[in-house]
């Protein structure tokens, strides 16, 4: 495992492109698990039926390349990075990609209006509600 100082995180929101069927979400999550494992990236992807919110963590170069791929993926629109920066330790060590849906359809919409530490705090709140 790489030294902690090499870890980097990105938190972003995006919207499922209107031309995409909901079934593509399972394809995105399945492929991401494989790619993330190869790149030493871990994280959590949350989907509310329309929006994605994902926290990615891993080596800085790998995370930045991945977020660029996501920005260029036609299945996503309105990709907005809410937070990015160095990370002291992984939050999702056991997952190449944890995936969950969220029932509060406004949770991710509210997150779109935040950035930095406020966005991370809101994401942690949503994440905490998922494990209940």
C-alpha positions in Angstrom: 0.0 0.0 0.0 1.2 3.5 -0.8 2.2 5.9 2.0 -0.7 7.9 3.4 0.8 11.1 2.1 0.2 9.8 -1.4 -3.6 9.4 -0.9 -5.9 11.8 -2.6 -9.7 12.2 -2.6 -12.3 13.6 -4.9 -16.0 14.1 -4.1 -18.3 14.8 -7.1 -21.9 14.8 -8.1 -23.2 14.2 -11.6 -26.5 13.4 -13.3 -27.4 10.4 -15.3 -27.7 11.5 -18.9 -31.4 11.6 -20.0 -30.7 9.3 -22.9 -29.4 6.5 -20.6 -31.7 3.8 -19.1 -31.5 3.1 -15.4 -30.0 -0.3 -16.2 -26.8 1.5 -17.1 -26.2 2.3 -13.4 -25.5 -1.4 -12.6 -23.1 -1.5 -15.6 -21.3 1.6 -14.3 -20.9 0.2 -10.8 -19.8 -3.3 -12.0 -17.1 -1.9 -14.3 -16.0 0.7 -11.8 -15.4 -2.1 -9.2 -13.0 -3.8 -11.6 -11.2 -0.7 -12.8 -10.9 0.8 -9.2 -9.3 -2.4 -7.9 -6.7 -2.3 -10.7 -5.9 1.3 -9.9 -5.9 1.0 -6.1 -8.9 3.3 -5.8 -11.6 2.8 -3.2 -14.8 4.7 -2.7 -18.5 4.9 -2.3 -21.0 5.6 -5.1 -24.5 6.8 -4.2 -27.4 7.0 -6.7 -30.8 8.6 -6.1 -32.5 7.6 -9.3 -31.2 10.6 -11.1 -28.0 11.8 -9.6 -24.7 10.2 -8.6 -22.5 11.3 -5.8 -19.2 9.6 -5.4 -16.2 9.8 -3.1 -13.0 8.4 -4.7 -9.8 7.9 -2.8 -6.4 6.5 -3.9 -3.1 7.6 -5.5 -3.5 11.2 -6.7 -2.6 10.5 -10.4 -5.0 7.6 -10.6 -7.9 9.5 -8.9 -7.4 12.6 -11.2 -7.3 10.4 -14.3 -10.4 8.6 -13.2 -12.4 11.8 -12.6 -11.4 13.0 -16.1 -12.7 9.8 -17.5 -16.0 10.3 -15.6 -16.2 13.9 -16.9 -15.9 12.6 -20.5 -18.3 9.7 -20.0 -21.5 10.4 -22.0 -23.5 8.5 -19.4 -22.9 11.4 -17.0 -23.8 15.1 -17.4 -23.2 18.0 -15.1 -20.2 16.5 -13.4 -19.2 18.9 -10.6 -16.3 18.3 -8.2 -17.4 19.4 -4.7 -14.1 18.7 -3.0 -10.7 17.4 -3.8 -7.4 17.2 -2.0 -4.9 15.1 0.0 -6.3 12.4 2.3 -4.8 11.3 5.6 -6.4 7.8 5.5 -8.9 5.8 3.5 -12.5 5.7 4.5 -13.4 2.7 2.3 -10.4 0.4 2.6 -12.6 -2.7 2.2 -14.3 -1.6 -1.1 -13.0 -1.0 -4.5 -16.4 0.5 -4.9 -19.3 0.4 -2.5 -22.6 1.2 -4.1 -25.8 2.2 -2.6 -29.1 4.0 -3.5 -30.5 6.6 -1.3 -34.3 7.1 -0.6 -34.1 10.8 0.2 -34.3 12.1 -3.4 -33.3 15.6 -2.3 -30.1 14.6 -0.4 -27.9 14.7 -3.5 -29.6 17.8 -4.9 -28.8 19.6 -1.7 -25.2 18.4 -1.9 -24.8 20.0 -5.3 -25.0 23.4 -3.7 -22.1 22.7 -1.3 -18.3 22.5 -1.7 -15.2 21.7 0.3 -15.7 20.7 4.0 -19.4 21.3 3.9 -19.8 18.9 1.0 -17.7 16.3 2.8 -19.8 16.7 5.9 -23.0 16.3 4.0 -21.7 13.2 2.2 -20.7 11.7 5.6 -24.2 12.4 6.9 -25.8 10.6 3.9 -23.2 7.8 4.2 -24.1 7.4 7.9 -27.8 7.1 7.1 -27.0 4.2 4.6 -25.7 1.9 7.3 -28.7 2.2 9.6 
